[in-house]
């Protein structure tokens, strides 16, 4: 009899744990949300793609100022702008988060790409000129090592130094263009500012009491003269 009672109790417990009611109780837990504000993002929008989602869904238009789910993937999009990289919010329930958007337009992307290509070409030309000067100087040294006849036409002359300096100058210009292009064509960046609770508090000088020295009428020297 005790064995039958134990089996019945175990079966009842298993059914209760696997019942749809228990599953619905877990699903009814509300997601953690934060209040989001988008800074300097006029005309832009925030999109999200939930876990396992293949498409992006619009959440709000800038400046947003609404509750959004914390545990999700976001990005910032807009006209004439390259989409930002995927963004994951950091914070706690009920906090106000601020996103600072530094947008990159397609025109900036094309300009940066042109600078990268042009800079790489100029850098290559400068490097070739500098390398040519080095090779010519080395060949001249080897060929004139045994040249002891003054005015002999078989002796080579040293390559002009202007060749070297031209190569160095072109290399510097090309490198600068390459670096500038990479900076200009960088994708739209989104920085999350720390919540107000995590920002360092500045010293309130106005609330600091000013200590005034207290003067007394006590004589510095006392005695009978």
N, C-alpha and C positions, 0 to 999 in steps of 0.2 A: 504493500500500500504506500509506503514511504517513497519507493522508487517511482511509482506512477505519479505521485504528487510532485516530485522533483522534476520529472520530465515535462509535466504540464506547465510548471512555473517557468522552466527554461524556454519552452516554446513561446509562452506569452511574452516573455522579456524580449526574445528575438524579434517577434512580430512588432512589438512596440518600437524597438530601435530602428527597424527598417521600414516603418510605416510612412506614407506620404506626409502625415502631419509633422513627424520629426524633421523630414527634409524641408518642409515649408517653414518650419521654425528657424532653420539655419538661413534660408533664403530671405527671411524677413528682416535680417540685420541690415540697417541702413548703411550706405557707404560713407566713408569719411569725406567731408567736403571742406573746402576753404574758400574764402572770398578773394577773387582775383581782380587785379587792376593792371591794365596795360599802359605803360608810360611811353609818351612820344610815338604813338602808333596810330595816328589818324588815318582812316581809310583801310586799315588792316583788319584781319579777322583771325580768330583762334579756332583751330580744328583739332579733333581728337580721333584716335583709333584705339578702341578698347582692346583688351587682351585677346589675341587671336583674330582680330578684325583685319580684313584686307583692304578696306576702303576708309577714307577719311570723312568725318562728319563735322559740319560747322557747329561750333558751340556758341559763339557770340561775336559781335563786332566790337572793335576797340571804342572806348576804353574798357569794355566788358563790365566790370563792377558787379559781378554776380557770383553765386556759389557754383563751384565746379568740383568734380570728383578728384580727389588727391591721387588715387592709385590708377593712373591712366597715362597714355602717351599723347603728347600735344605737339603742335607745330604752328608757326605763324605764317600766314599767306596774305597776299594782297596784289593788286594790279601793278604792273611794271616793277615787280619785285621777285627775286628768286626765293623760293620757300626756305624757311629756316631748317636747321637740323632738328631731329627729334628731341623733345624736351620732356623731362620728368620733374614734376614739382616736388619741392622739399618743404615740409612744414607739418603742423599739427592741426587737429580739428578746430575749426572756428577761427583760425588765424587769417589775417589779411596779407596776401602775397602780392608783390609788385614785380612786373616783368618790364625790363628796359630793353627796347628793341632798337637795334642798329641795322637798318635795312640796306640791302644791296640791290640796285635796279639792274635790269638786263643790259642797259646801256653801259653801266659801270663794269659789268661782267665782260662785255665785248671789248671795252677799252683796256681792261686789265689783261685780257687774253692777247690783244695786239701788242701791249707793252712787253709781255713775257716772250712772245715770238720775236719781236724786233730786238729786244735786249739780248736774247740768246744768239741771234745772228751777229750782232755787233760784237758781242763778247767772243764769239768764235773767230771773227776777223782779227780782232785785237790779239787774241792768243796766237793766231797763225803768223801775224807780223812779228810778234815777239819771238816766237820759236824760229822763224826764218832768220831773224837777226842773230840769234844764238848759233844756229847752224853755220851761217855765213862766217861769223867770227871764228868759230872752231876750224872751219876749212881754211880760212886765211892764215891762222896761226900754224897749221900743219904745212901749208904750202910755202910759207916764207921762212920756215925754220932753217933751210939750207941756202937761202938766197943771200949771197954775199957780194953779188955784182951790182954795183950802183947803177941805177937806171935801167935795169934789166926788165924787158917787157913780160917775162915769164912770172914775175912776182905779182901777186894779187894785192889789191888795195883793200883796206878794212871797210866793212859796210858802214854806211852813214849812221850816226847815232840817232838821227831823226826817225829812222825806221823803228828803233826800239821805243822811243818816247811816243810815237804815234800808236804803236801797238798797246802800250800801257794805258794811254788816254782812252782809246777805243774800248779796251777791256773794262776800265772803270765806268765808262758811260753805259756799256752793255750790262754790267752787273747791277748798276743802279736802276736801270729800266726793268730788269728781271725781278728785282726785289719789289719795286713799286707796283709792278703788274700783279704779283702774287698778293699784295696787300689790297689792291683795288678790287680784284676779282674774288676775294674771300666771300663765302656765303653769308647770308643774313644771320647775324648773331643775336641771341636773346640771353640776357643776363638776369637772374633772379636776385633781387635785393633781399637782404636778410630781414626777417620780421622785426617789428619795432621792439619786441622783447629782447632780441639778440643784439641790437645796435648798442654801441658804447655810449653811455650817458655822458654828455659834456658837463663840465663843472659849471654850476650856477653861481657866477661871481656876485650877482645881485643879492643873493640870499646869504652871503658870507658876512657875518658881523664884523664891524670895524672896531678894533680895540683902541680905546682912547686912554692914554696914560693918565693915571690919577695923581694929582698933585696934593700934597698935604701941607699944613702950616707948621709942621714940626721943624724946629730949627736944626740946622746941620751941626751947630756947635752950642753946647750949653755949659754953663759953669758960672763961677763967681769971680769977678775981676775987681 
